[in-house]
Amino acid sequence: PFYLANESATVDIDAHYFFGKPVGSGEVVIELYVGAIGEGQLYGRVQSRTDAAGKFQTTLQLPPSLPGLPINDGNALMYLNVSVTDGAGQVVRKESPITVANNALSIALVPEAGRIVPGIENVFDLFVSDPLGTPVPEASAEVVVGGAAQSVTTDRFGHASVRWLPSPGESVNVVVSAGGRE
């Protein structure tokens, strides 16, 4: 999953032995790090115990802003390091990455020809996805190209086409918005 900056992340622990018995009253340690797995800085820590059914739930507040990474499409990366220790001292650890985005949508508008060609109708491909790259179907978007607004809705692949006929020498200003994001 992904989260937006300053949101709360709910962490559900369900600890069971491989044969199905719950790890009742197991010690739970949850650490939230900012940065890449194994290289991050500790941001928060929760220590508690599972209930008799091996379950524990907590909510962690994410930071209001984080540095984005170019390799992660400008989104920030955090990770959870969770450990559960049973009464006999057996420890199980798991790390999970968390993508933290500034925006819930990622928008790309690409000229089909690779560039805008004056004097002929140009087709633009609009792609709307979530911060993890999953296409957003049925996203309503408004595309303003050369001063003309066009409303489109993405298909099940998060794609829509926009057509525009630029005049020779016409300057191009493109504004795309979907879900309140430009």
C-alpha positions in Angstrom: 0.0 0.0 0.0 0.9 3.7 -0.1 0.2 6.5 2.3 0.1 10.2 2.0 2.4 12.4 4.1 0.9 13.1 7.6 -1.6 10.2 7.4 -1.9 7.5 10.0 -0.8 4.0 9.1 -2.5 1.1 10.8 -0.4 -1.9 11.6 -2.1 -5.3 12.2 0.0 -8.1 13.7 -1.4 -11.7 13.5 1.3 -14.0 15.0 0.9 -17.7 14.7 3.2 -20.7 14.8 3.6 -22.6 11.5 1.2 -25.3 12.9 -1.5 -22.7 13.6 -1.4 -22.0 17.3 -1.4 -18.3 18.1 1.6 -16.6 19.8 -0.3 -15.4 22.8 1.3 -12.7 25.0 4.2 -12.4 22.5 6.4 -9.3 22.7 5.9 -7.1 19.7 8.4 -4.4 18.6 7.5 -2.2 15.7 10.1 0.2 14.4 9.4 2.8 11.7 12.3 4.0 9.6 12.7 6.7 7.1 14.9 5.7 4.1 15.9 2.5 2.4 15.6 -0.8 4.1 18.7 -1.4 6.3 19.9 2.2 5.8 17.1 4.4 7.3 16.9 6.5 10.4 14.5 5.5 13.2 11.4 7.6 13.2 9.2 5.8 15.7 9.0 2.7 17.9 6.1 0.8 19.5 6.6 -2.0 22.0 3.7 -4.1 23.3 2.3 -7.6 23.5 -0.1 -9.7 21.4 -3.4 -10.8 22.9 -4.3 -14.5 23.5 -5.3 -14.8 19.8 -1.8 -13.7 18.7 -3.1 -10.3 17.5 -2.0 -6.7 18.0 -3.0 -3.5 16.3 -1.6 0.0 16.5 -1.6 3.2 14.5 1.5 5.1 13.5 1.5 8.8 12.5 3.6 9.4 9.4 5.7 12.6 9.1 4.1 15.7 7.5 6.9 15.8 4.9 9.6 13.5 3.7 12.4 13.7 1.1 11.3 12.0 -2.2 13.6 9.8 -4.2 14.0 10.1 -7.9 14.2 6.3 -8.3 10.8 6.1 -6.5 9.1 8.7 -8.8 9.6 11.4 -6.2 7.9 9.5 -3.5 9.5 8.9 -0.1 10.3 5.5 1.3 9.8 4.3 4.8 9.8 0.8 6.2 8.5 -1.1 9.1 10.7 -3.5 11.0 8.5 -5.8 13.1 9.6 -8.5 15.5 7.5 -10.9 17.6 9.1 -12.9 20.4 7.3 -15.8 22.1 7.6 -17.0 25.7 10.5 -19.3 24.8 12.5 -16.5 23.3 12.0 -17.4 19.6 12.0 -14.3 17.5 10.5 -13.8 14.0 11.3 -10.5 12.1 9.8 -9.0 9.1 10.6 -5.8 7.2 8.0 -4.1 4.9 8.6 -1.1 2.7 6.0 1.8 2.7 5.7 4.3 0.0 4.7 7.8 1.2 3.5 10.1 -1.5 2.8 13.8 -1.6 -0.1 13.2 -4.0 -2.6 10.3 -4.4 -2.3 10.5 -8.2 0.5 10.5 -10.7 -0.3 12.1 -14.0 1.6 11.9 -17.3 0.7 13.5 -20.7 2.7 12.3 -23.6 2.5 13.3 -27.3 1.9 10.2 -29.3 4.4 11.3 -31.9 7.0 12.0 -29.3 6.8 15.8 -29.9 4.1 18.3 -30.9 3.7 18.8 -34.6 2.1 22.1 -35.7 -0.5 22.1 -38.5 -1.8 18.5 -38.0 -4.0 17.0 -35.3 -1.8 15.7 -32.4 -2.9 12.9 -30.2 -1.8 12.9 -26.5 -1.8 9.9 -24.3 -2.9 10.7 -20.7 -1.9 8.2 -18.0 -3.2 8.4 -14.4 -1.8 6.0 -11.8 -1.4 5.8 -8.1 2.0 6.3 -6.4 2.8 2.6 -6.8 2.1 2.8 -10.6 -1.2 1.0 -10.5 -3.5 2.5 -13.2 -6.5 4.5 -12.0 -9.6 3.6 -14.0 -12.5 6.0 -14.4 -10.4 9.0 -13.3 -12.0 12.2 -14.4 -9.4 14.7 -15.8 -9.4 18.1 -17.4 -6.7 18.7 -19.9 -6.1 22.3 -21.1 -4.0 22.4 -24.3 -3.4 25.6 -26.1 -6.2 27.3 -24.1 -8.8 24.7 -25.0 -10.1 22.6 -22.1 -11.1 19.0 -22.7 -12.7 16.7 -20.1 -11.8 13.0 -20.3 -12.2 9.9 -18.3 -9.6 7.2 -18.1 -10.3 3.6 -19.2 -9.7 0.5 -17.1 -5.9 0.9 -17.8 -5.8 4.5 -16.5 -5.4 5.8 -20.1 -7.3 8.5 -22.1 -6.6 10.2 -25.4 -6.7 13.9 -26.1 -6.6 15.5 -29.6 -5.4 19.0 -30.4 -4.6 20.8 -33.7 -1.9 23.4 -33.0 -1.4 26.3 -35.4 2.1 26.9 -36.8 4.0 29.2 -34.3 1.4 28.7 -31.6 3.0 28.5 -28.1 1.9 25.5 -26.1 0.8 25.6 -22.5 -0.5 22.3 -21.1 -2.3 21.9 -17.7 -3.7 18.6 -16.6 -5.7 18.0 -13.5 -7.3 14.9 -12.1 -8.7 14.5 -8.6 -7.7 18.0 -7.7 -4.0 17.5 -8.6 -2.3 19.4 -11.4 
